Amino acid sequence: MSTLLIKNGRLIDPSRNIDTRQDLLIVGGRIADENTSAANIEIDESIDASGLIVCPGLIDCHVGFREPGCEEDETIETGAAAALAGGFTTVAALPDTFPVVDSRASAEFVVRQSERAARCRVVPLGAVTKAHQGEELAEIGQLIEGGAVGFSDGKRPISNPEIMRRALQYTSMWDRAILNHAQVPELVHGGTMHEGFQSTVLGLRGMPAAAEEIMVRRDIALAETTGGRVHLMSISSRRSVEEIRQALSRNIKVSADVSPHHLLLTDECMADYNTNFKVDPPIRTEEHRQALIEGLKDDTISCIASDHQPLSGEKKSLEIDHAPFGIAGLETLLPLCVKALIETQHLTWSQLIKKLTVGPATLLSLDSGTLRPEVVADVTIIDPDASWSIETDQFQSKSQNNPFDGLTVTGRVKFTIVDGEIRFRQDELS
């Protein structure tokens, strides 16, 4: 059995409330028992992690990988390579491909492509409704048998409340969550950015915060009625945070995630009509940004997700009214979170890592996000002090639609380990 010793690192494992200087031994692709001495084992490879953070492999609970159907934007292989560069050992792929992942065969395709790529783990999210039409439930049981770890209609909100109610009832039989894009479609149709002062000044059609808040309230009410699990993806509104906080106090099965760009930016970023800032939900005002940070601090928001939406340069180069929404965010999530949350002392490293490991692992019912002995060794090693410049032309992703090109940031992934095997070394890219 192969052995890997990670020495002298700062071991942070939020699943066990550990933050200490400690070696980590991996034997046969699993975390060794803490009583196992490296002195008695032949070590095949070792990493000196002095000055580095050693933590469970990061997990992203929803990413868009475009395969099949839009391979010019991203494939499972290139997306998995980008995930490794960002420190992610597991990502959950949204089902909004062409065709939609709404059958057992299509879910198994994602699993097989992930295995062929042999990079990070790519697990499928199954469609809630057939072909994402919002009219008829997909084959939930068959999708689970095919490997689906949760359910979503991607960026299409599940707008029919009766469909959502039945979906929550059905998925609760397997204790699986529904990840919904909380938005009333009719209120945002044709919109480009947050509706407010800036949209008026720029002459762009707005997307009101109420469109999200109404859907959040509905989903919470249906989760309370059915006992099902609902997860609200990439929330962006102050009142959404307040509604989720109140629901959690009533023990309703609701959770939420937020994306880094909503923690760093306000709608003033749209002043130059740069389509790389065009995201859905839109970037809102300072009031909303501060509320999202408070939601992370008090655990109202349990996960941080990249909301990785890769798009080719040709698509993003259209006029702002016609360009599609989205940021390719897997490779910049960690340093952006450092800038928004660590440097400002809103979160500690342990708290941040919890949002990227324990939170998504719990959401997706994964036996990962931990360095507990005997579990599969998925590990991320981070240099918390590394200063570097984001260069989108160096992305592992097939797409470069990211507005942070040229930004100097701190915090960089040095190694990503999957199944006890080093799958990414930052030095090899330099």
C-alpha positions in Angstrom: 0.0 0.0 0.0 1.2 3.5 -0.9 2.0 5.9 2.0 2.1 9.7 2.1 3.3 11.7 5.1 2.4 15.3 5.4 4.7 16.8 8.0 4.8 20.0 10.2 1.5 21.4 8.9 -1.2 23.3 10.7 -4.0 20.7 10.7 -7.5 22.2 10.6 -10.4 19.8 10.7 -13.6 21.6 11.6 -15.6 18.3 11.6 -13.6 17.4 14.8 -12.9 21.0 16.1 -9.2 20.4 15.5 -6.7 23.3 14.8 -3.2 22.2 15.8 0.3 21.5 14.6 0.2 17.8 13.6 1.5 15.4 11.0 -1.0 13.6 8.8 -0.3 10.0 7.6 -2.1 8.5 4.6 -1.9 4.8 4.1 -3.5 3.0 1.2 -5.5 6.0 0.2 -7.1 6.5 3.7 -6.3 8.6 6.7 -4.2 6.5 9.1 -5.2 6.0 12.7 -3.6 8.6 15.0 -1.9 5.9 16.9 -0.1 4.7 13.8 3.5 5.8 13.9 5.2 6.9 10.6 8.5 5.6 12.1 7.3 2.1 11.7 6.1 2.4 8.1 8.0 2.8 4.9 7.1 6.3 3.5 6.7 6.4 -0.2 6.4 10.2 -0.4 6.4 13.1 2.1 5.4 16.7 2.0 6.9 19.4 4.3 3.9 21.5 5.1 5.7 24.0 7.4 3.8 27.2 7.3 0.9 25.6 5.4 -2.7 24.7 6.3 -3.7 21.0 5.9 -7.4 20.5 5.8 -10.1 18.2 4.4 -10.5 18.4 0.7 -12.8 21.3 -0.3 -16.3 20.5 -1.6 -18.4 22.7 -4.0 -22.1 21.9 -3.8 -23.1 23.2 -7.3 -21.0 23.8 -10.4 -21.8 24.0 -14.1 -19.7 21.7 -16.2 -21.6 22.0 -19.5 -21.0 18.4 -20.7 -22.9 17.1 -22.6 -24.1 19.8 -24.9 -21.8 22.9 -24.5 -18.3 21.4 -24.4 -17.0 24.7 -25.9 -17.5 26.2 -22.4 -16.3 23.4 -20.2 -16.1 19.6 -20.1 -16.1 17.4 -17.0 -12.4 16.8 -17.5 -11.4 20.5 -17.8 -13.9 21.4 -15.0 -12.4 18.8 -12.7 -8.9 20.1 -13.5 -10.1 23.6 -12.5 -11.6 22.2 -9.3 -8.3 20.6 -8.4 -6.4 23.9 -8.9 -9.0 25.6 -6.6 -8.4 23.0 -3.9 -11.6 21.0 -4.5 -11.6 17.3 -4.2 -15.4 16.9 -4.8 -17.8 19.0 -6.8 -21.5 18.4 -7.5 -22.4 19.0 -11.2 -25.6 20.8 -12.0 -27.9 18.8 -14.3 -28.7 21.7 -16.7 -26.8 20.2 -19.6 -28.1 19.1 -23.1 -29.7 16.7 -22.6 -30.6 17.3 -19.0 -29.5 14.8 -16.3 -33.0 13.5 -15.7 -32.5 9.7 -16.0 -30.3 7.1 -14.5 -28.2 6.7 -17.7 -27.4 10.5 -17.8 -26.4 10.5 -14.1 -24.2 7.4 -14.7 -22.6 9.3 -17.7 -21.4 12.0 -15.3 -19.9 9.4 -12.9 -18.2 7.6 -15.7 -16.7 10.8 -17.2 -15.4 11.7 -13.8 -13.8 8.3 -13.4 -12.2 8.6 -16.8 -10.8 12.1 -16.0 -9.3 10.7 -12.8 -9.0 14.2 -11.3 -11.4 15.3 -8.6 -14.7 13.6 -7.8 -17.6 14.9 -9.9 -20.9 13.7 -8.4 -24.1 14.4 -10.3 -27.1 16.4 -9.2 -30.3 15.0 -10.7 -33.0 17.1 -12.3 -36.1 17.8 -10.3 -38.3 17.9 -13.3 -38.1 16.2 -16.7 -36.1 18.2 -19.2 -36.2 21.1 -16.6 -39.7 22.0 -18.0 -41.1 22.3 -14.5 -44.2 20.3 -15.4 -43.4 16.6 -14.4 -41.1 15.1 -11.8 -38.0 13.3 -13.0 -37.4 9.7 -12.0 -36.0 10.6 -8.6 -35.4 7.0 -7.5 -33.7 6.0 -10.7 -31.4 9.1 -10.5 -30.3 8.2 -7.0 -29.5 4.7 -8.2 -27.4 6.4 -10.9 -25.4 8.3 -8.4 -27.3 11.6 -7.9 -26.5 13.1 -4.5 -29.2 15.8 -4.6 -31.7 17.4 -7.0 -31.9 20.8 -8.8 -33.2 22.4 -12.0 -30.0 24.4 -12.2 -30.6 28.1 -12.9 -34.2 27.4 -13.7 -36.3 28.1 -10.6 -38.9 25.5 -9.7 -41.7 28.0 -10.0 -44.7 25.8 -9.8 -45.4 25.4 -6.0 -47.3 22.1 -6.4 -44.4 20.6 -8.3 -42.0 21.8 -5.6 -44.3 20.5 -2.8 -44.4 17.0 -4.4 -40.7 17.0 -5.1 -39.9 17.8 -1.5 -42.2 15.0 -0.3 -40.7 12.5 -2.7 -37.0 13.4 -2.1 -37.6 13.2 1.7 -38.0 9.5 1.3 -34.3 9.3 0.6 -33.4 12.3 2.8 -32.0 14.1 -0.3 -32.0 17.9 -0.6 -33.5 20.0 -3.4 -31.2 22.8 -4.5 -33.3 25.6 -5.8 -32.4 28.8 -7.6 -34.7 31.0 -5.5 -36.2 33.5 -8.0 -39.6 34.4 -9.3 -39.0 34.3 -13.1 -41.6 36.8 -14.1 -40.0 39.5 -11.9 -36.5 39.2 -13.4 -37.4 38.6 -17.1 -35.1 40.6 -19.3 -33.1 41.9 -16.3 -29.4 42.5 -16.3 -28.4 43.7 -12.8 -29.7 44.5 -9.4 -32.7 46.8 -9.5 -31.9 50.1 -7.7 -30.2 53.4 -8.1 -27.3 52.0 -10.2 -29.5 50.3 -12.7 -31.5 53.5 -13.2 -28.3 55.5 -13.7 -26.9 53.0 -16.1 -30.2 52.5 -18.0 -30.2 48.8 -17.5 -33.3 46.7 -16.6 -33.2 45.6 -13.0 -33.7 42.4 -11.1 -35.4 43.2 -7.8 -34.3 41.6 -4.6 -38.0 40.8 -4.0 -37.9 38.2 -6.8 -35.5 36.2 -4.6 -37.2 37.0 -1.3 -40.7 35.8 -2.4 -39.3 32.5 -3.6 -37.3 32.0 -0.4 -40.4 32.5 1.7 -42.3 30.0 -0.5 -39.6 27.4 -0.3 -39.4 27.7 3.5 -43.1 27.3 3.8 -43.1 24.2 1.6 -40.2 22.7 3.5 -42.0 23.3 6.8 -45.2 21.7 5.4 -43.6 18.6 3.9 -40.6 18.1 6.2 -38.4 18.0 3.1 -34.9 19.5 2.7 -34.5 22.6 0.6 -31.2 24.4 -0.1 -31.2 27.9 -1.5 -28.4 28.4 -4.0 -26.3 31.6 -4.1 -28.6 33.8 -2.1 -27.9 37.5 -2.4 -30.5 39.4 -0.4 -30.6 40.8 3.2 -34.2 39.7 3.7 -33.4 36.2 2.4 -30.8 35.8 5.2 -33.4 37.0 7.7 -36.0 34.6 6.5 -33.6 31.6 6.6 -32.3 32.6 10.1 -35.9 32.6 11.4 -36.7 29.3 9.7 -33.7 27.6 11.3 -34.8 28.8 14.7 -38.0 26.8 14.0 -36.0 23.7 13.0 -37.2 23.8 9.4 -34.9 21.8 7.1 -33.5 24.8 5.1 -29.9 25.7 4.2 -28.2 28.1 1.9 -25.0 29.0 0.2 -23.4 32.2 -1.0 -20.8 32.9 -3.7 -17.6 34.9 -3.2 -18.4 37.7 -5.7 -21.5 38.6 -3.6 -19.3 38.9 -0.6 -16.7 41.2 -2.3 -18.6 43.4 -4.8 -21.6 45.8 -5.0 -23.7 46.7 -8.0 -21.4 49.7 -8.6 -19.1 47.2 -10.4 -21.5 47.3 -13.4 -20.6 50.9 -14.2 -18.3 49.9 -17.0 -20.8 47.5 -18.5 -18.3 44.6 -18.1 -20.2 41.4 -18.9 -17.9 39.4 -16.6 -19.7 41.0 -13.7 -23.1 39.9 -15.0 -24.2 37.1 -12.7 -27.5 35.5 -11.6 -28.5 36.4 -8.9 -27.1 39.8 -9.5 -24.5 41.6 -7.3 -26.5 43.9 -5.0 -25.8 46.8 -2.7 -23.6 47.2 0.3 -26.5 46.6 2.6 -27.1 43.1 1.1 -23.3 42.4 1.1 -23.0 43.0 4.8 -26.0 40.9 5.5 -24.5 38.0 3.7 -21.4 38.2 5.7 -23.4 38.3 8.9 -25.2 35.2 7.7 -21.9 33.4 7.4 -20.7 34.6 10.8 -23.8 33.2 12.7 -24.1 30.0 10.6 -27.3 31.0 8.9 -25.4 30.3 5.7 -23.7 26.9 5.9 -21.8 26.8 2.6 -19.8 28.9 0.3 -20.0 27.8 -3.4 -18.2 29.1 -6.4 -21.4 29.0 -8.6 -18.9 28.1 -11.4 -20.6 29.1 -14.7 -17.9 28.8 -17.4 -18.7 30.6 -20.7 -16.6 31.0 -23.9 -15.2 34.4 -24.8 -17.5 34.6 -27.8 -20.6 34.4 -25.6 -19.4 36.9 -23.0 -18.3 39.4 -25.6 -21.9 40.2 -26.6 -23.6 43.4 -25.5 -24.5 43.4 -21.8 -28.2 42.9 -22.5 -27.5 39.8 -24.5 -24.5 38.2 -22.8 -25.3 35.2 -20.6 -24.9 35.3 -16.8 -22.0 33.7 -15.0 -18.4 33.6 -13.6 -15.9 30.8 -13.9 -15.1 30.8 -10.2 -13.6 27.5 -9.1 -10.0 28.6 -9.3 -10.5 31.9 -7.5 -12.9 31.0 -4.7 -10.3 30.5 -2.0 -8.3 33.7 -2.4 -11.5 35.8 -2.8 -12.8 34.3 0.4 -9.6 35.2 2.1 -9.9 38.8 0.9 -13.6 39.1 1.9 -13.6 37.1 5.1 -10.1 36.3 6.6 -8.3 39.6 5.9 -11.3 41.5 7.3 -11.4 39.2 10.3 -15.0 38.2 9.8 -14.2 34.5 9.9 -11.3 32.5 11.2 -9.6 29.9 8.9 -11.4 27.1 10.8 -14.7 28.8 10.2 -14.0 29.4 6.5 -12.9 25.8 5.9 -16.1 24.6 7.7 -18.2 26.4 5.0 -16.2 24.6 2.3 -16.1 21.1 3.8 -18.6 20.2 6.6 -21.4 22.4 5.2 -21.5 21.0 1.7 -20.7 17.4 2.9 -23.7 17.6 5.2 -25.9 19.0 2.5 -25.1 16.3 0.0 -24.8 13.5 2.6 -21.2 12.7 1.6 -18.8 10.8 3.8 -16.1 13.4 3.3 -15.2 16.9 4.4 -13.3 15.4 7.3 -9.8 14.0 8.2 -11.3 11.4 10.6 -9.2 8.2 10.7 -10.1 5.5 8.2 -12.0 7.8 5.8 -10.8 8.2 2.2 -7.9 10.6 2.1 -9.1 13.8 0.3 -6.9 16.6 1.5 -6.2 20.2 0.5 -2.9 22.0 1.5 -3.0 25.8 1.4 -0.4 28.4 1.7 -2.3 31.1 3.7 0.4 33.8 3.1 1.1 33.3 -0.6 0.6 36.6 -2.5 -0.1 36.2 -6.2 -2.0 37.7 -9.1 -5.0 36.1 -10.7 -4.3 35.5 -14.4 -7.3 34.1 -16.2 -5.3 33.0 -19.2 -3.6 30.5 -16.8 -6.8 28.9 -15.8 -7.2 25.2 -16.0 -10.8 25.8 -16.9 -11.7 26.0 -20.6 -13.3 29.4 -20.0 -11.9 32.7 -18.6 -15.0 34.7 -17.8 -13.8 36.0 -14.5 -13.8 39.7 -13.5 -10.9 39.4 -11.1 -8.2 39.1 -13.8 -5.1 41.0 -12.6 -6.2 41.2 -8.9 -3.5 40.6 -6.4 -4.7 38.2 -3.7 -3.4 36.2 -0.8 -3.9 32.5 -0.1 -3.1 29.8 -2.6 -3.7 26.0 -2.9 -0.3 24.2 -3.0 -1.5 20.5 -3.2 -4.8 18.8 -3.8 -4.9 15.1 -2.8 -7.7 12.7 -3.9 -7.8 9.1 -2.7 -4.4 9.6 -1.1 -2.9 10.5 -4.5 -1.5 14.0 -5.2 -3.6 15.1 -8.2 -2.5 18.8 -8.2 0.8 20.5 -7.4 0.8 24.3 -7.7 4.6 24.3 -8.4 4.1 22.3 -11.6 2.1 25.2 -13.0 4.7 27.8 -12.3 
